[in-house]
Amino acid sequence: MPSTLRKNPAMQRVEEVHGERLEILIPRLINALGIQGAATELGISKSTLNYWCLKLGVVRQTVALVPGERVEIRGRPRLEED
């Protein structure tokens, strides 16, 4: 993530309330609750959540599976930034 990213006051407030960086929090909530559930949990609209994803570089993809099929997602481990 670029170090020049400026988070607006609403983004900073959500980070303070949840005690976690948005770059980590948003994907976790979307995976657990879906877009609408994540937006509700964060107290923002779906369109705001979509904008934040775009601004933060959070990539969302939809996968459709037939019954019995599985998907495995692999990625590089994230290094915590100070």
Summary of the structure (lengths in Angstrom):
residues: 82
radius of gyration: 14.1
end to end distance: 12.1
largest distance: 44.5
contacts: 153
relative contact order: 0.14
helix: 51%
strand: 0%
